[in-house]
C-alpha cells in the first residue's frame, strides 16, 4: 500500500520532499528583527507570515500589495517582506518568483553588510532550489547560510540556520553531524525571547531526526515537549503540524491508532484554516492508515478527498500518491478496472516528474495489489516492469558508486603526490643549503652531507609509511565496495564481476542460480518496524550460510532479495537445493522485542550455463529467467520455488519472448518447469 512505501509522503519520500518539508516548517518561523520603522507595516507583514505558512494563496496577493509601501521602509520591514514573498511564492508553486525574491534579499543584505539578512536570503533560496530538485546547490547554500549566520549576533537567525543545515545533513545521511547541528539549533532557540516559533521549528525538526535515526525514546521525549509548547502558542496551524509529526512517529513505532487520532485532530484544524496543501497531505496519510487496516471503503474516501485538494493546490507529488492509494483501495474492493486506471495515472505522473525510484516502488506495490485481487497475469506484467526499472536504477547507482570511489582514489593519489613533491622540495632545499655551506666552510662538508643523508632517509621512510597506509585504505575501500553492510554478504556488483570471469561446467555438473524474495516483507516492516525487518534479513543471510556450501556465492541482491550462485552441482540435485533453502528459512523464527516473526521466501532458479539449441547464453539470461520464475512462485501462493529445467522447440521462439512471458512459454510446451514446495506446505516435488 502507499503507506508502506512512502511512510508519510513529505517525510520519507526522499531528499527533495524532506527539504520541502524543512522549508515549510522552518521558513515560516523566520525571526523578526527589532522594528525601527512604521510599526503598522512590519506588524502587517508578520501577521501575513503565519497566514502564508498555511493559506499561501490568500497571503500572497496581500504581500504583493505591500511592495510599493515597503520601497521606503526601514531594513527590518523590507527584509521581512522579501523573505515572506519568497516563501509564499514557493508554497504557491511559483519557484521562479521565489528564487527572484530570495536573490533580492541576499543582494539587499550585502548592500547593508548585514549577515543576518544575507543568511535569511540564502536559506530562502536553498528552499526554492530544493523545490526545483537542484539538491546539490541547495545543500551548499544551506551550509553557506549557517556560516554566514554564525558571523551574526542574531540568535534567531543562527538557530534557524543551524536547523536548516542539520536537515541538509540528515538528507545526506550524515546523522551524527545532523544531530549536533539540530541540538545547537534547539539550544539557541531557547535563548530567543521575541519569537516563540523559533523553538517550535527546532523541536519539530529534532523529533523528525530522532525518528530517522530510530532513536524512538528520544523522539517521544522531544515530542512530549513539543506538543504542550505548541498548545500554548494558540496557533491552529502549528498544532496541526505538530500532530502530523506525532502521526509520523506513531506510525514508525507501530502505533496506528495513535497515528490515526493525531491525523484526525490535524484534519479538523486544517479544515478550520482552509489549508488546502496541508489537507491534501493529511488526507492521503489517513488513506494510508486505513489501507494498512484493509478498510478499503474509508481509504478510498480519504484518497478521493485528497485528490480534490491536491488539484486545487497543484500539489502533483501528493496527487500521485493519492491516485495510487485510490487504485489500491479500488482493487481491494474488487473494482479492478477503476483500480488499474488510478494506478496508471499515478505512474504516469511519476514518469512525467522523472521520479524513477517512486515509479519502481509503485510498480512493486501495484503488482502485489493485483496479485491479492486475483489478476495474476497483470501482476506478473507489473513485476516484470518493476524488474526492468530496478535493473536500470541499479546500473545508475553502480556507475555513481564507481565514480565516487574513483574520486576518492584520485584525491588520495593527489594527496600522496603533493606529499612526495613536498618531500622532494625539502630534499632540494637541503642540497642547496649543502652547496652554500660547501662554498663557505669546506671543512664542514662531511658533516653537512651526513646530515642531508639522515634527512633524506627520514623522508624516504615517511614516504614508505604513507604508501603503506594508502595501500591499506585502498584494500578497505575494495572490501567495502564488495560487501553488503547489513548482512556482510557479497553485493550485486561483486557478483557481476565474478560472473564475467566464471567458466561453464561440464555436461553432468552445472552451476545454478537461486533468486530469493522474502514473502510479505513490507507487512513485517509495517507491523514490527524496520529494525525487525533488518533482523529478518540477517537471519536469512545466516541461514543461507548454513544450508549452502562454503564454496557457494551468496549475494544481497537488493532490498529483501538474495541471490545464491552454486558453481558446481549435479543436474539432478538442483531441485533438492531449492527445497533445503525453503525448509531452512521456514523452520526459523525471528524473535524481536518479545515477538516471534515467522518468515518464508519464494524462490526462482535456473541452471547455468543455459544453451538452448547448443548456443550458450550469457549469465544475465539465467538471472532473468530465475527472476521470472520467482514471480511465478509469488503469484502461485509463495513459500515455494519455481525453476527452469530446459527448453523445447527453441527454433520456434526466442529468449526475449520466453523472458517476457515464462508461464506462457511453458504452457506452449517451449519451456520445462518444476516447482518445489516447502515441507510445511506440501512435502512433494511437483513437475510441471
C-alpha positions, 0 to 999 in steps of 0.5 A: 500500500502507499503507506508502506512505501512512502511512510508519510509522503513529505517525510520519507519520500526522499531528499527533495520532499524532506527539504520541502518539508524543512522549508515549510516548517522552518521558513515560516518561523523566520525571526523578526528583527527589532522594528525601527520603522512604521510599526503598522507595516512590519506588524502587517507583514508578520501577521501575513507570515503565519497566514502564508505558512498555511493559506499561501494563496490568500497571503500572497496577493496581500504581500504583493500589495505591500511592495510599493509601501515597503520601497521606503521602509526601514531594513527590518520591514523590507527584509521581512517582506522579501523573505515572506514573498519568497516563501509564499511564492514557493508554497504557491508553486511559483519557484521562479518568483521565489528564487527572484525574491530570495536573490533580492534579499541576499543582494539587499543584505550585502548592500547593508553588510548585514549577515543576518539578512544575507543568511535569511536570503540564502536559506530562502533560496536553498528552499526554492532550489530544493523545490526545483530538485537542484539538491546539490546547490541547495545543500551548499547554500544551506551550509553557506547560510549557517556560516554566514549566520554564525558571523551574526549576533542574531540568535534567531537567525543562527538557530534557524540556520543551524536547523536548516543545515542539520536537515541538509545533513540528515538528507545526506545521511550524515546523522551524527553531524545532523544531530549536533547541528539540530541540538545547537539549533534547539539550544539557541532557540531557547535563548530567543525571547521575541519569537516563540516559533523559533523553538517550535521549528527546532523541536519539530525538526529534532523529533523528525531526526530522532525518528530517522535515526530510530532513536524512538525514546528520544523522539517521544521525549522531544515530542512530549515537549513539543506538543504542550509548547505548541498548545500554548502558542494558540496557533491552529496551524502549528498544532496541526503540524505538530500532530502530523509529526506525532502521526509520523512517529506513531506510525514508525513505532507501530502505533496506528491508532495513535497515528490515526487520532493525531491525523484526525485532530490535524484534519479538523484544524486544517479544515478550520484554516482552509489549508488546502496543501496541508489537507491534501497531505493529511488526507492521503496519510489517513488513506494510508492508515486505513489501507494498512487496516484493509478498510478499503471503503474509508481509504478510498474516501480519504484518497478521493478527498485528497485528490480534490485538494491536491488539484486545487493546490497543484500539489502533483507529488501528493496527487500521485500518491493519492491516485495510487492509494485510490487504485489500491483501495479500488482493487481491494474492493474488487473494482479492478478496472477503476483500480488499474486506471488510478494506478496508471495515472499515478505512474504516469505522473511519476514518469512525467516528474522523472521520479524513477525510484517512486515509479519502481516502488509503485510498480512493486506495490501495484503488482502485489495489489493485483496479485491479492485481487486475483489478476495474476497475469497483470501482476506478473506484467507489473513485476516484470516492469518493476524488474526492468526499472530496478535493473536500470536504477541499479546500473545508475547507482553502480556507475555513481558508486564507481565514480565516487570511489574513483574520486576518492582514489584520485584525491588520495593519489593527489594527496600522496603526490603533493606529499612526495613533491613536498618531500622532494622540495625539502630534499632540494632545499637541503642540497642547496643549503649543502652547496652554500655551506660547501662554498663557505666552510669546506671543512664542514662538508662531511658533516653537512652531507651526513646530515642531508643523508639522515634527512633524506632517509627520514623522508624516504621512510615517511614516504614508505609509511604513507604508501603503506597506509594508502595501500591499506585504505585502498584494500578497505575501500575494495572490501567495502565496495564488495560487501553488503553492510547489513548482512556482510554478504557479497553485493550485486556488483561483486557478483557481476564481476565474478560472473564475467570471469566464471567458466561453464561446467561440464555436461553432468555438473552445472552451476545454478542460480537461486533468486530469493524474495522474502514473502510479505516483507513490507507487512513485517516492516509495517507491523514490527518496524524496520529494525525487525525487518533488518533482523529478518534479513540477517537471519536469512543471510545466516541461514543461507550460510548454513544450508549452502556450501562454503564454496557457494556465492551468496549475494544481497541482491537488493532490498529483501532479495538474495541471490545464491550462485552454486558453481558446481552441482549435479543436474539432478540435485538442483531441485533438492537445493531449492527445497533445503533453502525453503525448509531452512528459512521456514523452520526459523523464527525471528524473535524481536522485542518479545515477538516471534516473526515467522518468515518464508521466501519464494524462490526462482532458479535456473541452471547455468550455463543455459544453451538452448539449441547448443548456443550458450547464453550469457549469465544475465539470461539465467538471472532473468529467467530465475527472476521470472520464475520467482514471480511465478512462485509469488503469484502461485501462493509463495513459500515455494520455488519455481525453476527452469529445467530446459527448453523445447522447440527453441527454433520456434521462439526466442529468449526475449519472448520466453523472458517476457512471458515464462508461464506462457512459454511453458504452457506452449510446451517451449519451456520445462518447469518444476516447482518445489514446495516447502515441507510445511506446505506440501512435502512433494516435488511437483513437475510441471 
